[in-house]
Amino acid sequence: MAAPMTITIQNLNGTWTLDKGLSNETDPMLKLLGVPWVLRKAFSAVTLHVHISEYTTTDPMTRKALVNIEFVQSAIGGGLAGTTEKRTLNWQMNHHKDYIFGAVQGWSRFIGCSTDIDGSILPDLDLQTNVENNASVARFLQAKTDPDGTIAGGFLVEEPEASHFGNGLGLWLHTFERSVNSGWTLEQVWGFELIGGQRYFTRRMVIVNSAGQYEMGFSSGIITCSRSFTRSYVKLLSLTCNLTAIMTGTTVVAFDLYGTLLSTESIVKQLEKHFSHAKAQSISALWRRYQLEYTWRLNSMDRYEDFSIVTFNSLQHALADNGEQLSDDDIEQLMAAYDSLSTFTDVTPTLTKVAADPSLEAVIFSNGTKIMVSNSVLRSKDLSPHASAFKDLVTVDEIQRYKPSRATYQHLATQMGKAPTQMSKIWLISGNPFDIVGARSTGMQAIWVDRANTGWNDAAAPDLRPTAIVHNLEHIVEEIRARI
């Protein structure tokens, strides 16, 4: 099948099968790489599968987000063993070694776009390959021509999910590899192209041996709907499969993250490194208050800043209200601490119970960006062991509206494969009253988690009340079962 629009260069998660009918013959390229004849014959006989896991980590030195891609390659038939490789997209040297290609040095990164002399948009490629006809190699890698020199249709120009990648007009993946022992090089540009009117994931590559001989070719992959992820948290980052099929016959349970699963009050400990306990509590409370207030104000003004920027700006406001300042390094550490918040004590037993119930499909539904939320889940020592309980991650940054805008809950329903008439089939679990009211306004079911036992006092829309109220998160399963 062609690649759905939910699969992008920033979300390649899933299992891919090499489509030999849409790819160049591998034997000439493998021969140039010095692969023995017997292995080349084995390659020609196998069906090649590559499981891709794309996820983010944090650079321990700079505290910046790093995108990583892990490949687990397997082959059916031909007697070939599988291989595994991991790349970090920071254009720093990675080392890899396997039984086919030996020791290899590799560099990988995202690249943005440039404008050709004819006005067309193409990858902004800094060619690493060194051959006599570099210009034609570059044109091929940029999808301006095909291997035989004929004019190609070009890569699809698709806007990246975050503006800090490239210049916002397009995004591709660029890799360069060099054999330590044999001296060959392999340069690739990954993207999406239209083939026969359908969108396919393609990898254009040029291989050069130590004598300067080279071959150009491209491969096309077919995405398969696989949920056998090698890392449980990849489920949080991907929309690989058709969720309509996944959710059939189950009840969708959408957990809010901040203030429901993760306690924003746990940031107080980090603030206490700089301030007294009382002041740390004051700053933490104001930080959360302004964080929410800013999202509501942005909604009212039809403006959008992603949640990480909102979080940064609200921290600055909270510090100023307390007459305090912190250095840039201290601010950065506090922002990083927001990625490792503690859970409430009732979260672990609840998620254990939800994961054991096949009739419930749990997802996270958050105001945060995908990177911010996935990092929060992965770096929380309490929550990360339960990451596999969540079948998906839905964030509002895809529509650039914040809760409680009706559009956010409708977006959740769309991602879950629910029609507007099926809103009542989705259950929101939240400790935030504004979130409960927003969900109920669209016809969703909603359980308010009233851990403080204060009772329901929200009067913004008196007719909109929770479907149920619990004082311990564990009770949500019983409440849902009693109503379905």
C-alpha positions in Angstrom: 0.0 0.0 0.0 1.1 3.6 -0.6 2.2 5.6 2.5 -0.7 7.4 4.2 -0.4 11.1 5.1 0.1 10.2 8.7 3.5 8.7 7.8 6.0 11.6 7.4 9.8 12.0 7.4 9.4 12.8 11.1 7.2 9.7 11.7 8.5 6.7 9.8 7.6 4.3 12.6 6.4 0.9 11.5 7.5 -2.1 9.4 8.4 -1.4 5.8 8.7 -4.0 3.0 11.0 -3.4 0.0 8.9 -3.1 -3.1 11.1 -4.7 -5.7 8.8 -3.7 -8.5 9.3 0.0 -7.7 13.0 -0.2 -6.8 16.2 -0.6 -8.8 17.9 -3.9 -8.9 20.2 -4.3 -5.9 22.9 -6.6 -7.4 24.9 -3.9 -9.2 25.0 -1.7 -6.1 25.9 -4.6 -3.8 28.6 -5.7 -6.2 30.1 -2.2 -6.1 30.1 -2.5 -2.3 32.2 -5.6 -2.5 29.4 -7.9 -1.2 30.3 -11.5 -2.2 28.3 -13.2 -5.0 26.7 -15.8 -2.6 25.3 -13.0 -0.4 24.1 -11.0 -3.5 22.2 -14.1 -4.7 20.7 -14.5 -1.2 19.6 -10.8 -1.3 17.9 -11.3 -4.6 15.9 -14.2 -3.2 14.6 -12.6 0.0 11.7 -10.4 0.9 13.4 -7.5 2.9 11.6 -6.0 5.9 12.9 -3.0 7.8 11.3 -2.0 11.1 11.9 1.7 11.8 11.6 3.3 15.2 11.9 7.1 15.2 12.0 8.7 18.6 13.6 11.6 20.5 16.1 11.7 23.4 17.8 14.6 25.1 21.5 15.5 24.6 23.1 15.2 28.0 25.4 18.1 27.3 23.2 20.6 25.5 19.8 19.4 26.9 18.5 19.7 23.4 16.1 17.2 21.8 17.8 14.7 19.5 16.0 12.6 16.9 17.0 9.0 16.6 16.2 6.3 14.1 16.7 2.6 14.7 16.5 0.0 12.0 15.8 -3.7 12.6 16.2 -5.4 9.2 15.0 -8.9 8.6 14.7 -11.1 5.6 12.3 -13.8 4.7 13.9 -16.6 2.6 17.5 -16.8 1.4 19.0 -17.7 4.7 20.1 -14.1 5.6 20.4 -13.1 9.3 19.0 -9.8 10.4 20.9 -6.6 11.3 20.2 -3.7 13.6 21.5 -0.1 13.3 20.8 3.1 15.2 21.4 6.6 13.9 21.2 10.0 15.6 20.2 12.9 13.4 22.8 15.4 14.5 25.5 15.0 11.7 27.9 13.5 14.3 29.8 10.3 13.4 28.0 7.1 14.3 29.8 3.8 14.2 28.1 0.6 13.0 29.3 -2.9 12.2 27.5 -5.9 10.8 28.4 -9.1 9.0 27.5 -7.8 5.5 29.2 -4.4 5.3 31.8 -4.6 8.1 32.7 -1.4 10.0 31.0 1.7 8.8 31.1 5.4 9.8 27.8 7.2 9.3 26.4 10.8 9.5 22.6 11.6 9.4 20.5 14.7 9.6 17.3 16.4 8.5 17.7 18.9 5.7 15.4 21.7 4.5 14.8 23.0 1.0 16.3 25.3 -1.6 14.9 26.8 -4.8 16.1 25.6 -8.1 16.8 28.0 -11.1 13.4 27.0 -12.5 11.7 27.9 -9.2 11.0 24.4 -8.1 11.6 23.3 -4.5 14.1 20.6 -3.8 16.3 19.3 -0.9 19.0 21.7 0.2 21.7 19.1 -0.3 25.4 19.6 0.7 26.7 16.8 -1.4 29.3 14.6 0.3 29.9 12.2 -2.6 33.1 12.9 -4.6 32.9 11.7 -8.2 33.8 13.2 -11.6 30.1 14.0 -12.4 29.0 15.4 -9.1 26.4 17.6 -10.7 24.4 14.7 -12.1 24.7 12.8 -8.8 23.3 15.8 -6.9 20.4 16.2 -9.4 19.5 12.5 -8.9 19.6 12.7 -5.1 17.4 15.8 -5.2 14.9 13.8 -7.4 15.3 16.1 -10.4 16.4 13.2 -12.6 16.2 9.4 -12.5 19.2 7.0 -12.7 19.1 7.0 -16.5 19.1 10.8 -16.7 15.5 11.3 -17.6 13.5 14.1 -15.8 12.0 12.9 -12.6 8.8 14.1 -10.9 10.7 15.3 -7.9 10.2 14.8 -4.2 6.9 15.9 -2.6 7.3 19.1 -0.7 5.6 18.5 2.7 5.7 21.0 5.5 7.5 19.6 8.6 5.7 19.2 11.9 8.0 21.7 13.7 9.3 25.0 12.3 12.8 24.6 13.7 13.4 21.9 11.1 14.7 23.5 7.9 12.8 26.6 6.7 9.3 25.2 7.0 8.7 24.5 3.3 9.9 20.9 3.2 12.0 18.3 5.1 14.1 15.4 4.0 16.6 13.0 5.6 20.2 13.0 4.4 22.7 10.3 5.3 26.3 9.6 4.4 28.3 6.5 5.2 31.8 5.4 4.6 33.3 1.9 4.9 36.3 1.9 7.3 38.0 -1.0 5.6 36.9 -0.9 1.9 36.7 2.9 1.4 33.3 2.9 -0.4 30.8 5.6 0.4 27.0 5.6 0.3 24.9 8.8 0.3 21.1 8.9 0.5 18.2 11.3 0.6 14.9 10.1 2.0 11.6 11.5 1.1 8.2 10.8 -0.5 7.5 10.7 -4.2 4.4 10.1 -6.4 4.7 6.8 -8.2 1.7 5.9 -10.4 -0.3 8.7 -8.8 0.3 7.3 -5.2 2.5 8.6 -2.4 5.5 6.3 -1.6 8.4 6.5 0.8 11.6 6.5 -1.3 15.4 6.4 -0.6 17.6 7.8 -3.4 21.2 6.6 -3.1 24.6 6.8 -4.7 27.3 4.3 -4.0 31.0 5.0 -4.9 33.7 2.4 -4.5 37.4 3.1 -3.7 38.2 3.3 -7.5 35.7 6.1 -8.1 33.1 3.9 -9.8 29.6 4.6 -8.8 26.0 3.5 -9.1 22.8 5.4 -8.6 19.5 3.9 -7.6 16.4 4.2 -5.4 14.3 1.9 -3.3 10.7 2.3 -2.4 9.0 0.8 0.7 5.5 -0.3 1.5 4.3 0.4 5.0 2.5 -2.4 6.7 0.2 -2.1 9.7 2.5 -3.5 12.4 2.0 -3.1 16.2 5.0 -5.3 17.1 7.2 -2.4 18.1 10.6 -3.2 19.4 10.3 -0.4 22.0 7.0 0.1 23.8 7.3 3.9 23.7 7.3 4.0 19.9 3.6 3.4 20.2 3.4 6.9 21.7 5.1 8.5 18.8 3.5 6.9 15.8 0.3 6.8 13.9 1.5 3.9 11.8 -1.7 1.9 11.7 -5.2 2.7 10.8 -6.7 3.5 14.2 -10.2 2.8 13.0 -9.3 -0.8 12.7 -7.5 -0.9 16.0 -10.3 0.6 17.9 -13.1 -1.5 16.6 -15.1 -3.1 19.4 -13.2 -1.3 22.1 -13.8 1.8 24.3 -11.4 4.6 23.8 -10.1 6.0 27.1 -8.2 9.3 26.6 -6.0 10.4 29.5 -5.0 14.0 30.0 -1.3 14.1 30.9 -0.4 17.2 32.9 -2.4 17.4 36.2 -4.0 14.0 35.6 -1.2 11.5 35.2 1.8 13.7 35.9 1.8 16.1 38.9 3.1 19.5 38.0 3.6 20.2 41.7 6.6 17.8 41.6 8.5 20.6 39.9 8.7 22.2 43.4 11.7 20.1 44.3 13.7 21.5 41.4 12.7 25.0 42.3 13.8 24.4 45.9 17.4 24.2 44.6 17.1 28.0 44.1 14.4 29.2 46.5 12.9 28.5 49.8 10.1 25.9 50.0 7.4 28.6 50.3 8.7 30.6 47.3 9.2 27.4 45.3 5.6 26.5 45.9 4.4 29.9 44.9 6.4 29.9 41.7 5.3 26.4 40.8 1.6 27.3 41.3 1.9 30.5 39.3 3.8 28.7 36.6 1.0 26.2 36.1 -1.7 29.0 36.4 -0.1 31.1 33.7 0.6 28.1 31.5 -3.1 27.4 31.3 -4.1 31.0 31.2 -1.8 31.6 28.2 -3.4 28.8 26.2 -6.9 30.1 26.8 -5.9 33.6 25.8 -4.1 32.4 22.7 -7.3 30.5 21.7 -9.3 33.7 22.2 -7.0 35.6 20.0 -6.8 32.9 17.3 -3.1 32.7 17.9 -0.9 29.7 18.6 2.5 29.1 20.2 3.5 25.5 20.8 3.3 24.3 24.4 7.0 24.3 25.1 7.1 28.1 24.3 4.0 28.7 26.4 5.6 26.8 29.3 8.8 28.8 29.0 7.0 32.2 28.9 4.7 31.3 31.8 7.8 30.4 33.9 9.3 33.8 33.2 6.0 35.4 34.3 5.9 33.4 37.5 9.4 34.3 38.4 8.8 38.0 37.7 5.7 38.0 39.9 7.8 36.7 42.7 10.5 39.3 42.1 13.0 36.6 41.0 15.3 35.9 38.1 17.3 32.8 37.1 20.2 32.3 34.7 19.7 30.8 31.2 21.3 27.6 32.4 19.0 27.4 35.4 15.9 28.1 33.2 17.0 25.3 30.8 17.4 22.9 33.7 13.9 23.7 34.9 12.5 23.2 31.5 14.2 19.8 31.3 12.8 18.9 34.7 9.3 19.4 33.2 10.1 16.4 31.0 10.5 14.2 34.1 7.5 15.0 36.3 6.4 12.5 38.9 3.1 10.7 38.7 0.3 10.7 41.2 0.4 7.7 43.5 -2.8 6.2 41.9 -1.4 6.2 38.4 0.6 2.9 38.4 -2.2 0.6 39.7 -4.7 2.3 37.3 -2.6 1.8 34.2 -1.9 -1.8 35.2 -5.6 -2.4 35.4 -6.3 -0.6 32.1 -3.6 -2.6 30.3 -5.1 -5.8 31.5 -8.5 -5.0 30.1 -8.7 -5.8 26.3 -11.9 -3.9 25.9 -10.2 -0.6 26.8 -7.9 1.3 24.4 -5.9 3.9 26.3 -4.4 6.9 24.6 -2.8 10.1 25.8 -4.6 13.4 24.8 -2.6 16.5 25.6 -2.0 20.2 25.0 1.7 19.4 24.7 3.7 18.9 21.5 4.5 15.3 20.5 8.2 15.8 21.4 7.4 17.4 24.7 4.8 14.9 25.8 6.7 11.8 24.6 9.8 13.0 26.5 7.6 13.5 29.6 6.4 10.0 29.4 9.7 8.4 28.6 11.7 10.3 31.3 9.2 10.0 34.1 10.6 7.1 36.2 7.1 6.4 37.4 5.3 6.5 34.0 7.8 5.1 31.6 7.4 1.5 32.7 3.7 1.8 31.7 4.3 3.4 28.3 3.1 0.3 26.5 -0.4 0.8 28.1 -1.0 3.6 25.7 -1.8 2.7 22.1 -1.3 6.2 20.8 -0.5 9.9 21.5 -2.8 12.6 20.3 -1.6 16.2 20.7 -3.3 19.5 19.8 -0.2 20.9 18.0 -1.4 19.2 14.9 -4.4 21.6 14.7 -2.8 24.5 16.6 -5.7 25.0 19.1 -5.7 24.3 22.8 -8.2 22.7 25.1 -11.1 23.4 25.7 -11.6 24.4 22.1 -14.2 22.1 20.5 -11.8 21.6 17.7 -9.3 19.7 20.0 -11.9 17.1 21.0 -13.1 16.7 17.5 -9.5 16.2 16.5 -9.2 13.4 19.1 -12.3 11.8 17.7 -10.9 11.9 14.1 -7.7 10.4 15.2 -9.6 7.6 16.9 -11.6 6.9 13.8 -14.9 8.1 15.4 -17.5 10.0 13.5 -19.1 13.2 15.0 -22.1 11.1 15.9 -19.8 8.8 18.0 -18.4 11.3 20.4 -20.1 9.5 23.3 -17.9 6.4 22.6 -14.8 8.3 23.8 -14.1 8.8 27.5 -11.8 11.6 28.7 -10.0 11.2 32.0 -8.8 14.5 33.4 -8.1 16.3 36.7 -8.8 19.6 35.1 -12.4 20.9 35.3 -12.0 23.1 32.1 -11.0 20.0 30.2 -14.0 18.1 31.5 -16.4 20.9 30.5 -14.8 21.1 27.0 -15.2 17.4 26.4 -18.8 17.3 27.6 -19.7 20.2 25.3 -18.9 18.0 22.3 -20.8 15.0 23.6 -17.9 13.0 24.9 -18.0 11.1 28.2 -15.7 12.6 30.9 -14.6 11.5 34.3 -13.2 14.2 36.6 -10.5 13.0 39.0 -11.1 15.0 42.2 -8.2 13.9 44.3 -8.6 16.8 46.7 -12.3 15.8 47.3 -13.4 19.4 46.8 -16.6 18.6 44.9 -17.6 19.9 41.5 -17.8 23.7 41.7 -17.2 24.7 38.0 -20.0 27.0 36.9 -18.7 28.2 33.5 -21.5 26.1 31.9 -23.7 24.8 34.7 -25.4 22.3 32.5 -22.1 20.6 31.6 -21.0 18.3 34.4 -18.8 15.2 34.5 -20.2 11.8 33.5 -18.7 10.6 36.8 -16.4 11.9 39.5 -13.8 9.7 41.2 -11.4 10.6 44.1 -8.9 7.9 43.1 -7.9 7.3 39.5 -8.2 3.5 40.0 -12.0 3.8 40.1 -12.3 4.9 36.5 -12.4 1.4 35.1 -15.4 0.5 37.3 -17.2 3.7 36.3 -16.6 3.1 32.6 -17.6 -0.6 32.8 -20.9 0.4 34.6 -21.9 2.6 31.7 -20.9 0.7 28.5 
